[in-house]
Amino acid sequence: MSESAAPQKTSLFSILLLGILAIIWGSSFILMKKAMFSADGSAIYSAEQVASLRILLASLCLLPFAVPHLSLLRSKHAPFMLIAGLIGSTIPAFLFTAAQQQIASSLAGMLNSLTPLFTFILGITVFGVPFRKNGLIGVIIGLAGAAGLVFYSSDGPVALNSHALLIILATCFYGISINTVKKYLNDLPSLTISALSLFMVGPIVAIYAYACGSFDVLVTHEQGWEGMGCVFLLALFSTAIGLILFNLVIKRESALFSSSVTYFIPITAILWGVLDGEELEIVQFAFIALILFGVWLVNRVRFRPSS
């Protein structure tokens, strides 16, 4: 169903929710960094430990929503629910922490804005979503900006940043998950999908978290509890509360307005990075501007009201 062509007044409350979401999701990158490294750069939790604990704690946070909604789960939903849990949450969590061992949290936030572009590309190439030719311009511009961030080096010749590629892969997985949910789980409420998908992967990540010694850090590292606090904030706000607020915005406003949170997440990530002493080049800001402009074009084309 297409968006209504009649203009609707956006409420101040919805704008406030969008701002809160931008702060919550934009802050997730610095929280991952603080969970893995102390102020002097020494390791606290490993990338694998942070990722597994994040998903485990998020599944526990959403458990009160998952249990009452188990009755809505049908056999036809199960494989796609598992895809949403693994491809949409678990694997990207591991990719992001692995990448942030070597790249700045602000750069991670910039590259995360590629998610709508990959959602668009995979939608038209794999999932049969109708394609508007003008959307190709936005995709090309966005990918050009991403290529600039991946290959840019302030130290001399252009070099491939393989860790940045991990985040691009994560945004590609997000695109797969979003399209899967839209095509195969559209008869379920969004909160049900998120709660049950994490409920399905929860036992897997719990076993993995225990096997890789995640809980031992609490007693063996002097900053173990501090790092765990960052992981808990990451799981509670960035995953659980962020999801609830986003669903509320979607119910109140248009899809275009809801997706516009993508434009503001990198701003929050950059501000946190700068406050934490990360150095950014002017050229990098130019590349993120290209990505955001491309995302804007894709959303403008995709959600344009029909005449």
N, C-alpha and C positions, 0 to 999 in steps of 0.2 A: 504494500500500500504506500502510495507516495505521500509526501508531506503536504499539508494543506497550504494552498497558495496564499491564503489570507494571513496577513501579518498578525502575530500574537505578541502581546506585551510581556516581556520577561520580568518576573518578579524580583524584587531586591533580595528576597530569601534565596532564590535560585542562584543569583550572582554570588551571594555570600558562600553558598555551598560549593560553587565552582572554585572560588578562591581557597577555601579550606582544602579541597581535593588537590589543588596545585601544590599547596604547602606540604600536605601529607605525602603525596607520591613523589614530589621533587626532593623530599628529605630522605627518601629510602636509600639513596646512593651513599650519602655521608654516613648513614647508620651502618650500612654494610662495611664501610671502611673502618669505622670506629670499633666494630665488633671484631675485626680481623687484626687491627694494628693499634698499639699504644701510641702515645704522643711522640715517643722517641723512635717510632718505626719498627719496634720489635713485635713479633707475632703474638697474638692472644689465641684466637680460634683460627683454624684453617678455613680455607674457602669451602671445603666440603662440609665441615662442621656447621658453619654459619648457615649454609643453604638448607641442610637437612633439619636443623633446629628451627629455622624460620617456617618451613612448611609444616613441621610437626606442631609447633605452637599455634600456627594459624588454623590448622585443622581442629585443634582443641578449642580455640576461641569460637569457631563456628559450629562446634558440636551441639550446642543448644538449638541451633536452627536445623542441623542435619537430621537429628533423631526424629523430630515430629514430621519431617518431610520424607522419611523413608518409604512411606506408603505410596508416594507418588512415583517411585522408581519402577519402571517396567523393564522387561528383558531387552526390548528394543533400544532402550536408552543406555544400557550398561556399557557397551564398547565405546560409545561416543562420550559418555561421562568420564571414562577412564582416559580417553584422549585429552579431554579438557583438563583433567587433573595432572596428567604427566606432561603433555605438550604445552598446556597453557599456564602451568604454575611451577611444577617441580623442576623440569629440565632447565627452563630459563633462569630459575633461582641459582642453580649450579653454574650456569654459564656466566651470569653477572658477577658472582663472587670470584670465579676464576679469572675473569677479565680484570677486575679491580685490584688484583694483586700487582698489576703492572701499569694500569692507566689511572688517570685522575677520576675522582667521582663525578666531577663536573662534565668531563668528556663522556662518561657513561650516560649521564642524563641527556646530553645532546643527542647521542646516537639512539637513545630510546624513542625519540620522536619519529623514528622511521616506521613504527608499528602500523599507523594507518596506511602508509604506502604499500607495505607488504600485504596488508589485509585486502587492499584494493587489487593488487596484482594477482594474488592467489585466488581471489574471488572470481575474477574474470577468466583466468586460465585453467583453474581446476574445479571450481564449484559452480560454474555456470551463471555467475552474476552478470546481468546486462551491462554492456560496456558502452561508454560514451567516448568517442575518439578524442575529444578535447582533454580528457583525463590523462592521456598519455603524456601531455606536456608537463603536468604536475609531477608525474612519476619520474620523468627524465631529470627534471630540475632537482627533485629531492634526492635521487640517487647520485647525482653529480656532487651535491653537498656532502653526502655520506662518503663518497670516494675521496673527496678532499680531506675529510677528517681522518680517514683510514691511512692515507698515504702521506699526509703532511708531516714534515719534520723540521723543527727550528734549528737543528744542528748541522744542516747541510743538504745533501742530495735526498730526493724523495725516497722513502723506504716504507715497506709494507708493515703496518702495525697489526700483527696477528691477533693480539688480544682484543683489539677493537672489532675484529671479525667475529669474535665470540658473541659480542653484544648484537651485532647485525644478525647473526644466526638466531639469537634469542628472539629478536623482533619478528623474524620470519616464522618462528614457532608460534608466537602470539597470533600472527596472521592466520595460521592454520587452525588454531584453536577457536578464534573468533568466528571464522567461517563455518567450522564444524558445529559450533553451538547454534549459530543462526539457521543452518540448514537442517540439522538433525535433532536439535533439542529445543526448537522454538515453541513447543507446546508446554514447556515447563517454565515456571517463574525464574528470573535471573538469580535470585538469592538461593533458590533450591539447587540450581545447577552448581553454583560456586560452593555451597556448603557440602553437597553430596560428592562432588568431584574431589574435594580435599579429604572428605571422609574416606573415600576409596583408597587414596594414596597414603593416608596417615600411617597405617601399620607398616607400610614399606619403608617410609622415611624414619619411623621410630626405630626399626631394626638397624637401619643404616647408621643413624645417629649414635646408637649404642655401640655398634661395631667399630666405628672410627674414633671412639673415645671422646665424644662430645661432652659427656657429663663428667668425665674425669678432670676436665679443665677447671671446673668449679672449685676443686679442692687442691689441684696441683699448681695453678697459676695465680699469682697474687692479684691479678686483674680479671680473674675468671668471672666473678659476679658482675663486674662493670660491663664486660663484653656481653654477658648473657642479658643484661638489662637492655643493651642496644638491640640485640636480636629480638627480645620480647616486644620492644616498641615497634620494630620493623614488622613483626607478625601481627600485632594487635591493630596498629594504625594503618600501615600500608596495605595490608591484606584484608583484615576483617572489617574494621570501621570504614576504611576507604571504599570497600565494595558496597556496604550498606548505603553510604551517602551517594555513591554514583548511581545506584538503582533508584534512589529517591529523585535525583535530578532527571533521570530518564523518564520517570513517570510524570514529572511536572512539566518538562520542556521538550523541545524537538530533539531529534537525533543530532542535527547539526550543532545545536547549542551544547549538548552534552559532550560531543567529540572535541569541542574547542578547548577542553582542559589540556589537550595535547600541546597546545601552543605555549602554555605557561609552566609546565613541568620543568623544561630545561632552564628556565629563568631561576627557579628556586634552587635547582641543582648547582647552577653556576654560582649563585650567591653563597651557598654553603661552602662550595669549593674555595672561593676567594677568601671567605672568613677563616678557613682552615689553612690558609697559606699556599694554596695551589696557584700556579702561574699559568695564565692563559695568554695566547697571542691574538692580536687583532684579526689575523687571517682566520683563526678558528671561529671567531664570531661571525665572520662573513660566510663561512661554510654552514653554520647552524642556521643563519638567516635563509640560505638557499633551501635547506631541508624544510624549515617551517613554511616558506612560501610555497614549496611543492606540495606539502600536506594541505595547506589552505586551498590550493587549486583543486586537488583531488576531492576534498570534502565539498567544495563549492559546486563541482560538477556532479558528484555522486548524489548529493541531497537536494539538488535543484528542484523546486516545485514544478509539477507538470502543469501544462496550460490547459 
